[in-house]
Amino acid sequence: MKFLEEYRDYGAVRQMAQAIRRCTTRPWTLMEVCGGQTHTIVKTGLQDLMPEEITLVHGPGCPVCVTPLEMIDRAVAIAQRSEVILCSFGDMLRVPGSTQSLFDAKAVGADVRIVYSPLDALQLARSNPQREVVFFAVGFETTAPANAMAVWKAARKGIPNFSMLVSHVLVPPAMEAILSSPDCRVQAFLAAGHVCMVMGFEEYLPISRKYRVPIVVTGFEPLDLLEGVQMVVAQLESGRADVENQYARAVRRSGNRPAQERIAEVFEVTRRAWRGIGEIPSSGLRLREAYRRFDAESRFAVEIRHVEESNECIAGLVLQGLRKPYECPAFGTRCTPDTPLGAPMVSSEGACAAYFHFGRRKEDGNPIVPSATAGH
Ligand code: SF4
């Protein structure tokens, strides 16, 4: 398949790994901020191809993982109302809330449905005018255009029984939060190609300048990721800090203007809490006043208690690149994809799930996947 197989070519991958070795002279810690990229790195063993000076850490790039506990509880409480059909993407249903996941709520009678697009939820609202259809909208800038389009269409077509529970997050403020932390060990970023397809990469320029950090917009195949690493390492080794585009076959500097315009018409920037990290200013989206009547949070007044996360789960440290999943004491024992304690073990994009399914070996040579579960 064009633009796929050539980016998985083993010979080309090895050559690029050698190019990285040739240009690396010092230790560098690099972070990708995309769950899809994390999975490619872990699944294909790219870390093993790196020189030992390069450490890849995995950022808060899985939308399911960063959706706050309170928002899951709110979705569950709304789903429990008899008039509601609550729709979301499949991964969201398994994420543990403080007492229940959406799947648990479904098991005891809530009408919770998996959809593949917010437009499917809109269609459901049209065919069930006697019910309230709520779409649980999570994700980064990548899913925002389709969600904005669904609300815009609901307004244009006058579909009053459709609403959206919005928990959108934005990548650049999260990168800034990581860089401003006194514990930060990240020296360069691989920016997510699909986010930049929508938003372009001009908003990364001030971050790169302010924190003197190289940022390379990177694709998702093994060769993309290695080339992204080679580009950031070349910058680091030469003392440069620029924004560069490895994924030029898909990303333009200014991104997709019509998609940005649709997002800006329907949503406005707001502060948002990130699960495991905390509140980050200007890091989320909410519906603008003109579309607020489609806001499920205002439409359904449900009371949510603030609940502390399990102190066993170190997802916040994993998502900030301060720990690897296998450094969590619960990894692969008390926390598995069948019995997740935290969201990164649930989602197909979560770092803990990636290490569980495709895990490599720890530095001491012991498997990071317990042998009893290694067949998963
Ligand atoms: S392994 Fe489980 S408990 Fe540990 S950080 Fe990951 S999700 Fe949390």
Residues whose N, C-alpha, C, O or C-beta is under 5 A from the ligand:
A	BS01	SF4	E312 C313 I314 A315 P325 C328 A330 F331 C335 L341 G342 A343 P344 M345 C352
